[in-house]
Amino acid sequence: MQEGKRNEMEREVDVKLTPLCLPKPHLGEPKDLSSLRMQPVQENVLTLSLTLDKILARDTVQVELIPEKKGLFLKHVEYQVTSQHYKISVYRRYTDFDVFHEVLLQRFAYRVVPALPPKRMLKGNPISRFIMGRRRALCRFLNLVARHPFFSEDELVKTFLTFSGSDVQIKLRDSYKRTRDEFMTNRIATQSKEYLPSDIQAQFSTSREMIRNIHNSFQKLRDRAEKMAERSKENATDLLMFGRELSTLGSDSSSLPSMASSQSTWGTLRQALKSLSVEFAVLSDKAAQQGRREEDDVVEKLNLFLDLLQSYRDLCERHEKGVLHEHQRALHKYGVMKRQMMSATVQPKEQASVEQLESRIIQQENAIQTMELRNYFSLFCLHQETQLIFAYLPITSHILGSFVNSQVQGHREMGEVWNELQPKLSCLFAENNGLKSI
């Protein structure tokens, strides 16, 4: 009995000690394992993958004047702002735009923030023309802001485009107080130096000069486009007045003198001239439409890009006169304090004053370190904003397309009216169709 139990226990021990026959994993050759090694993900945060179509697709904002709100003074002018992205309309005054621009510039001091149009009208400029020009400029401002890749989705922008309360200015200031400037919230702000190329200053200088030349050329294009739009409007006025004078001439009911009545065809011609003001009014309307097309489709697109280019030049000045200048001033102040400290160690002074100077030096070192980080972050943002400018450059094709289409449409429409008018003047042309030289 005991022997049977002992044999059974020995069999259980043998089972426990027998290794399990598990499948052996096939790892392959060591060289095959190299492909399985984890590769570090290189995040290219400096380069923007932007196209003009993607930028324009972010949002389209309409700014319309509210006629019934317009009073004697400009402060009563109100605008209806409609965002296609948020699908909402809100009402804003110029002072709301002013506060929005102020906090936007504080939050994104290292980005291209377009300027606002002037608050007050210049001398000699008709008030109606000034108000319409300002509406156009505010519309361009909002579209550039709403399409910017770095602050289009920011709480400030969203508040301005969607908040329907009466205290929008308070909401904007509160929003900025919560978030502060971009340097404080950007996750890579303190590591910007690591992402910058070694020749960043050379790249910046080259790009800045190129963009300056582009800016100058586009200003000249805009000036010429404005003159063409003005000429179309003047042509509309001239055609209308030409037709009216013909009508006046044909409406003269004075009797012809006896010496002319026998052979003159003036009586017949006069009747034909009387009705021509209608056709010339149509021609005038077509010319006016042409001027509006040139203004809306060509001049405005040129002004939009010019606003962006000017804001880039303003950004470059803020970098040089702002962060860079403050950094240099801080370094100079630090050098003065270090010399004072060296003087204090040579000439015995009170311990309290020496300790106070040491504390100030430490504070200044911390301030310099922060300014250096801000300076590199400013360069980092400049590099990205430069890419944004170049991403906008294909707008040139949009402008040229609008220009050509407006000319084709305008000439075709006016040509149709002239062709319809020609048969009506057959009695004036007589036998030579009006082409005989005089």
C-alpha positions as CSV (number, residue, x, y, z in Angstrom):
1,M,0.0,0.0,0.0
2,Q,2.7,2.4,1.1
3,E,4.9,1.3,-1.8
4,G,2.0,2.0,-4.3
5,K,1.6,5.6,-2.9
6,R,5.3,6.2,-3.2
7,N,5.4,5.1,-6.8
8,E,2.4,7.4,-7.6
9,M,4.1,10.4,-5.9
10,E,7.3,9.7,-7.9
11,R,5.3,9.7,-11.1
12,E,3.7,13.1,-10.2
13,V,7.2,14.6,-9.5
14,D,8.5,13.3,-12.9
15,V,5.5,15.0,-14.6
16,K,6.2,18.3,-12.9
17,L,9.9,18.2,-13.8
18,T,9.4,17.4,-17.4
19,P,9.8,20.5,-19.5
20,L,6.8,21.7,-21.6
21,C,7.1,21.3,-25.4
22,L,6.1,24.9,-26.4
23,P,6.5,26.1,-30.0
24,K,9.8,27.9,-30.5
25,P,9.5,31.4,-32.0
26,H,11.2,32.0,-35.3
27,L,13.1,35.2,-35.1
28,G,15.0,34.9,-38.3
29,E,18.5,36.2,-38.9
30,P,19.8,39.1,-36.7
31,K,20.1,41.3,-39.8
32,D,16.3,40.9,-40.3
33,L,15.7,42.4,-36.9
34,S,17.1,45.8,-37.9
35,S,13.9,46.7,-39.6
36,L,12.0,46.1,-36.4
37,R,14.0,48.7,-34.5
38,M,12.0,51.7,-33.4
39,Q,12.8,54.8,-35.4
40,P,12.5,58.2,-33.7
41,V,9.8,60.3,-35.2
42,Q,11.2,63.6,-36.5
43,E,8.5,66.3,-36.2
44,N,9.1,69.0,-38.7
45,V,7.4,71.8,-36.9
46,L,9.2,74.6,-38.7
47,T,8.0,73.8,-42.2
48,L,4.4,74.5,-43.2
49,S,2.6,72.3,-45.7
50,L,0.3,75.1,-47.0
51,T,-1.3,75.7,-50.3
52,L,-3.4,78.7,-51.3
53,D,-6.5,76.6,-51.8
54,K,-6.2,75.2,-48.3
55,I,-5.8,78.8,-46.9
56,L,-8.7,80.2,-48.8
57,A,-10.9,77.2,-47.8
58,R,-10.5,78.0,-44.0
59,D,-13.1,80.7,-44.1
60,T,-14.7,83.5,-46.1
61,V,-16.0,86.5,-44.1
62,Q,-18.4,89.0,-45.4
63,V,-18.6,92.6,-44.0
64,E,-21.7,94.6,-44.9
65,L,-22.7,98.1,-43.9
66,I,-26.0,98.4,-42.0
67,P,-27.6,101.4,-43.7
68,E,-30.3,102.0,-41.1
69,K,-27.7,102.2,-38.3
70,K,-25.7,104.9,-40.1
71,G,-26.0,108.3,-38.4
72,L,-24.4,111.7,-38.7
73,F,-21.2,110.6,-37.0
74,L,-18.9,107.7,-37.9
75,K,-19.3,106.1,-34.4
76,H,-22.9,105.1,-35.4
77,V,-21.8,103.1,-38.4
78,E,-22.3,99.4,-37.8
79,Y,-21.3,96.3,-39.8
80,Q,-22.8,92.9,-40.2
81,V,-20.0,90.3,-40.1
82,T,-20.8,86.9,-41.5
83,S,-18.5,83.9,-41.2
84,Q,-18.9,81.1,-43.6
85,H,-17.0,78.7,-41.3
86,Y,-19.1,79.4,-38.2
87,K,-22.3,80.0,-40.2
88,I,-23.3,83.0,-38.1
89,S,-23.8,86.7,-38.4
90,V,-22.9,89.2,-35.7
91,Y,-22.9,93.0,-35.6
92,R,-19.8,95.1,-34.9
93,R,-18.7,98.7,-34.6
94,Y,-15.3,100.0,-35.6
95,T,-14.4,100.3,-31.9
96,D,-15.0,96.5,-31.6
97,F,-12.5,96.0,-34.5
98,D,-10.1,98.3,-32.8
99,V,-10.1,96.3,-29.5
100,F,-9.9,93.0,-31.4
101,H,-6.9,94.2,-33.3
102,E,-5.2,95.4,-30.1
103,V,-5.6,92.1,-28.2
104,L,-4.8,90.1,-31.3
105,L,-1.5,91.9,-31.7
106,Q,-0.7,91.4,-28.0
107,R,-1.4,87.7,-28.2
108,F,0.3,87.1,-31.6
109,A,3.1,89.7,-31.6
110,Y,5.4,87.4,-33.6
111,R,2.8,86.8,-36.4
112,V,1.5,88.8,-39.3
113,V,-1.4,90.7,-38.0
114,P,-2.9,93.0,-40.7
115,A,-3.4,96.7,-39.8
116,L,-6.8,98.3,-39.5
117,P,-8.0,101.1,-41.8
118,P,-7.9,104.6,-40.3
119,K,-10.6,105.5,-37.9
120,R,-11.1,109.0,-39.2
121,M,-11.6,110.3,-42.7
122,L,-8.9,112.3,-44.5
123,K,-9.6,115.8,-45.6
124,G,-11.2,116.1,-49.1
125,N,-12.4,112.5,-49.1
126,P,-16.2,112.2,-49.5
127,I,-17.7,110.5,-46.4
128,S,-19.6,107.9,-48.5
129,R,-16.5,106.9,-50.3
130,F,-14.5,106.8,-47.0
131,I,-17.1,104.5,-45.3
132,M,-17.2,102.1,-48.3
133,G,-13.4,102.0,-48.5
134,R,-13.2,101.3,-44.8
135,R,-15.8,98.5,-45.1
136,R,-13.7,96.9,-47.8
137,A,-10.5,97.2,-45.7
138,L,-12.2,95.6,-42.6
139,C,-13.4,92.8,-44.8
140,R,-9.9,92.1,-46.0
141,F,-8.6,92.3,-42.5
142,L,-11.0,89.7,-41.2
143,N,-10.4,87.3,-44.1
144,L,-6.6,87.4,-43.6
145,V,-7.2,86.8,-39.9
146,A,-9.8,84.1,-40.3
147,R,-7.5,82.2,-42.8
148,H,-4.3,82.4,-40.8
149,P,-3.0,78.9,-40.0
150,F,-2.0,79.7,-36.4
151,F,-4.7,81.9,-35.0
152,S,-7.7,81.3,-37.2
153,E,-9.0,78.8,-34.6
154,D,-7.9,80.8,-31.6
155,E,-10.5,81.8,-28.9
156,L,-10.0,85.5,-29.7
157,V,-11.0,85.0,-33.4
158,K,-13.8,82.7,-32.6
159,T,-15.2,85.2,-30.0
160,F,-15.1,88.1,-32.5
161,L,-16.8,86.1,-35.2
162,T,-19.5,84.4,-33.1
163,F,-20.2,86.3,-29.9
164,S,-23.5,88.1,-30.2
165,G,-23.7,89.9,-26.9
166,S,-23.2,93.6,-26.5
167,D,-20.0,93.4,-24.4
168,V,-17.8,91.8,-27.0
169,Q,-14.9,94.1,-26.1
170,I,-14.9,92.8,-22.5
171,K,-15.1,89.2,-23.7
172,L,-12.1,89.8,-26.0
173,R,-10.0,91.3,-23.2
174,D,-10.9,88.5,-20.8
175,S,-10.0,85.9,-23.3
176,Y,-6.5,87.5,-23.7
177,K,-6.0,87.6,-19.9
178,R,-6.7,83.9,-19.7
179,T,-4.4,82.8,-22.5
180,R,-1.7,85.6,-22.6
181,D,0.7,85.8,-25.5
182,E,1.7,82.9,-27.8
183,F,5.1,82.5,-26.3
184,M,3.5,81.4,-23.0
185,T,1.2,78.9,-24.7
186,N,3.1,77.4,-27.6
187,R,4.5,74.0,-26.6
188,I,7.8,74.5,-28.5
189,A,8.4,78.1,-27.7
190,T,11.3,77.4,-25.4
191,Q,12.9,75.0,-27.8
192,S,12.6,77.1,-30.9
193,K,16.4,77.4,-31.3
194,E,16.7,73.7,-31.8
195,Y,14.5,73.8,-34.9
196,L,16.1,76.8,-36.6
197,P,18.6,76.3,-39.4
198,S,22.1,77.6,-38.7
199,D,21.9,80.2,-41.5
200,I,18.5,81.5,-40.3
201,Q,19.7,85.2,-40.4
202,A,20.9,84.9,-44.0
203,Q,17.7,83.2,-45.0
204,F,15.7,85.9,-43.3
205,S,17.6,88.7,-45.0
206,T,17.2,87.1,-48.4
207,S,13.5,86.5,-48.0
208,R,12.9,89.9,-46.6
209,E,14.5,91.6,-49.6
210,M,12.6,89.4,-52.1
211,I,9.3,90.1,-50.4
212,R,10.1,93.9,-50.3
213,N,10.5,93.8,-54.1
214,I,7.3,91.8,-54.6
215,H,5.5,94.4,-52.4
216,N,6.8,97.2,-54.5
217,S,5.7,95.5,-57.8
218,F,2.2,94.7,-56.5
219,Q,1.7,98.3,-55.3
220,K,2.4,99.4,-58.9
221,L,0.0,96.8,-60.3
222,R,-2.7,97.9,-57.8
223,D,-2.2,101.6,-58.8
224,R,-2.6,100.7,-62.5
225,A,-5.7,98.5,-61.8
226,E,-7.3,101.4,-59.8
227,K,-6.7,103.8,-62.7
228,M,-8.3,101.3,-65.2
229,A,-11.3,100.9,-62.9
230,E,-11.6,104.7,-62.6
231,R,-11.4,105.1,-66.4
232,S,-14.2,102.6,-66.8
233,K,-16.3,104.6,-64.4
234,E,-15.4,107.9,-66.2
235,N,-16.2,106.2,-69.5
236,A,-19.7,105.3,-68.1
237,T,-20.2,109.0,-67.2
238,D,-19.0,110.2,-70.6
239,L,-21.2,107.8,-72.5
240,L,-24.2,108.8,-70.5
241,M,-23.6,112.5,-71.1
242,F,-22.9,111.9,-74.8
243,G,-26.2,110.2,-75.2
244,R,-28.0,113.0,-73.3
245,E,-26.5,115.6,-75.6
246,L,-27.6,113.7,-78.7
247,S,-31.0,113.5,-77.2
248,T,-31.0,117.3,-76.5
249,L,-29.9,117.9,-80.0
250,G,-32.7,115.8,-81.5
251,S,-35.3,117.3,-79.2
252,D,-34.8,120.8,-80.6
253,S,-38.1,121.7,-82.2
254,S,-37.0,124.9,-83.8
255,S,-38.2,125.3,-87.4
256,L,-35.6,125.1,-90.1
257,P,-34.9,128.2,-92.1
258,S,-36.2,128.4,-95.6
259,M,-32.7,128.2,-97.1
260,A,-32.2,124.7,-95.6
261,S,-35.6,123.1,-95.8
262,S,-35.4,122.2,-99.4
263,Q,-32.3,120.0,-99.4
264,S,-31.3,119.4,-95.8
265,T,-32.0,116.0,-94.2
266,W,-31.5,117.5,-90.8
267,G,-35.2,117.1,-89.9
268,T,-35.0,113.3,-90.4
269,L,-31.6,113.0,-88.6
270,R,-33.0,115.0,-85.7
271,Q,-35.8,112.5,-85.1
272,A,-33.2,109.6,-85.1
273,L,-31.0,111.4,-82.6
274,K,-33.8,111.9,-80.2
275,S,-34.1,108.2,-79.2
276,L,-30.3,107.5,-78.9
277,S,-30.1,108.4,-75.2
278,V,-31.6,105.0,-74.4
279,E,-28.8,103.0,-76.1
280,F,-26.1,105.2,-74.7
281,A,-27.6,104.8,-71.2
282,V,-27.3,101.0,-71.7
283,L,-23.6,101.5,-72.8
284,S,-23.0,103.7,-69.8
285,D,-24.5,101.0,-67.5
286,K,-22.2,98.3,-69.1
287,A,-19.2,100.5,-68.6
288,A,-20.1,101.1,-64.9
289,Q,-20.5,97.4,-64.4
290,Q,-17.0,96.9,-66.0
291,G,-15.6,99.4,-63.5
292,R,-17.2,97.6,-60.5
293,R,-15.9,94.3,-61.7
294,E,-12.4,95.6,-62.1
295,E,-12.6,97.1,-58.6
296,D,-14.2,94.1,-56.9
297,D,-12.4,91.3,-58.7
298,V,-9.0,92.8,-59.4
299,V,-8.2,95.8,-57.2
300,E,-9.6,94.1,-54.1
301,K,-7.5,90.9,-54.6
302,L,-4.4,93.1,-55.1
303,N,-5.3,95.0,-51.9
304,L,-5.8,91.8,-50.0
305,F,-2.3,90.6,-50.8
306,L,-0.8,94.0,-50.3
307,D,-2.3,94.1,-46.8
308,L,-0.6,90.8,-46.1
309,L,2.7,91.9,-47.5
310,Q,2.6,95.2,-45.5
311,S,1.8,93.2,-42.3
312,Y,4.9,91.1,-43.0
313,R,7.0,94.2,-43.2
314,D,5.5,95.4,-40.0
315,L,6.4,92.1,-38.4
316,C,10.0,92.4,-39.5
317,E,10.2,95.8,-37.9
318,R,8.6,94.6,-34.7
319,H,11.2,91.8,-34.5
320,E,14.1,94.2,-35.0
321,K,12.8,97.1,-32.9
322,G,11.0,95.0,-30.4
323,V,12.4,91.7,-29.1
324,L,15.9,92.1,-30.6
325,H,16.3,95.7,-29.4
326,E,15.1,94.8,-25.9
327,H,17.5,91.9,-25.8
328,Q,20.4,94.1,-26.7
329,R,19.3,96.7,-24.1
330,A,19.1,93.9,-21.5
331,L,22.6,92.7,-22.3
332,H,23.9,96.3,-22.0
333,K,22.2,96.7,-18.6
334,Y,23.6,93.4,-17.5
335,G,27.1,94.5,-18.4
336,V,26.7,97.7,-16.4
337,M,25.6,95.7,-13.4
338,K,28.5,93.3,-13.7
339,R,31.0,96.3,-13.8
340,Q,29.3,97.7,-10.7
341,M,29.7,94.3,-9.0
342,M,33.4,94.2,-9.8
343,S,33.8,97.7,-8.4
344,A,32.0,96.7,-5.2
345,T,34.4,93.8,-4.7
346,V,37.4,96.1,-5.1
347,Q,36.1,98.9,-2.9
348,P,34.6,97.7,0.4
349,K,30.9,98.5,0.6
350,E,28.0,97.6,2.9
351,Q,27.1,93.9,2.8
352,A,23.4,94.7,2.2
353,S,24.1,96.8,-0.9
354,V,26.3,94.0,-2.3
355,E,23.7,91.4,-1.7
356,Q,21.1,93.6,-3.3
357,L,23.3,94.0,-6.4
358,E,23.8,90.3,-6.6
359,S,20.0,89.8,-6.5
360,R,19.5,92.3,-9.3
361,I,22.2,90.5,-11.4
362,I,20.4,87.2,-10.9
363,Q,17.1,88.7,-11.9
364,Q,18.7,90.3,-15.0
365,E,20.3,87.0,-16.0
366,N,16.8,85.4,-15.8
367,A,15.3,88.2,-17.8
368,I,18.1,87.9,-20.5
369,Q,17.5,84.2,-20.7
370,T,13.8,84.8,-21.3
371,M,14.5,87.4,-23.9
372,E,16.9,85.1,-25.7
373,L,14.1,82.4,-25.8
374,R,11.7,85.0,-27.1
375,N,14.2,86.2,-29.7
376,Y,14.6,82.6,-31.0
377,F,10.8,82.1,-30.9
378,S,10.4,85.4,-32.9
379,L,12.8,84.1,-35.5
380,F,11.0,80.8,-35.6
381,C,7.6,82.5,-36.2
382,L,9.2,84.8,-38.8
383,H,10.4,81.7,-40.7
384,Q,6.9,80.3,-40.7
385,E,5.3,83.6,-41.6
386,T,7.7,83.9,-44.6
387,Q,6.4,80.6,-45.8
388,L,2.8,81.9,-45.5
389,I,3.7,84.8,-47.8
390,F,5.1,82.5,-50.4
391,A,2.0,80.2,-50.1
392,Y,-0.1,83.3,-51.0
393,L,1.9,84.1,-54.1
394,P,-0.2,82.0,-56.5
395,I,-2.9,84.5,-55.9
396,T,-1.2,86.2,-58.8
397,S,-2.9,83.7,-61.1
398,H,-6.3,84.5,-59.5
399,I,-5.8,88.2,-60.0
400,L,-4.7,87.8,-63.7
401,G,-7.7,85.4,-64.3
402,S,-10.1,88.0,-62.8
403,F,-8.5,90.8,-64.8
404,V,-8.8,88.9,-68.2
405,N,-12.3,87.6,-67.5
406,S,-13.5,91.1,-66.5
407,Q,-12.1,92.6,-69.7
408,V,-13.5,89.8,-71.9
409,Q,-17.0,90.1,-70.3
410,G,-17.0,93.9,-70.5
411,H,-15.9,94.1,-74.1
412,R,-18.3,91.4,-75.1
413,E,-21.3,93.1,-73.4
414,M,-20.5,96.5,-74.8
415,G,-19.8,95.1,-78.2
416,E,-23.3,93.5,-78.3
417,V,-24.8,96.9,-77.5
418,W,-22.8,98.7,-80.2
419,N,-23.8,96.0,-82.7
420,E,-27.4,96.4,-81.8
421,L,-27.1,100.2,-82.1
422,Q,-25.5,100.2,-85.6
423,P,-28.6,99.2,-87.6
424,K,-30.7,101.8,-85.8
425,L,-28.4,104.5,-87.2
426,S,-28.7,103.4,-90.9
427,C,-30.5,106.7,-91.7
428,L,-27.5,108.6,-90.4
429,F,-24.9,106.6,-92.3
430,A,-26.5,107.1,-95.7
431,E,-24.6,105.3,-98.5
432,N,-21.1,105.1,-97.0
433,N,-22.1,103.6,-93.7
434,G,-20.6,106.5,-91.8
435,L,-17.1,105.6,-92.8
436,K,-16.4,108.2,-95.5
437,S,-13.6,110.5,-94.6
438,I,-14.6,114.1,-94.2
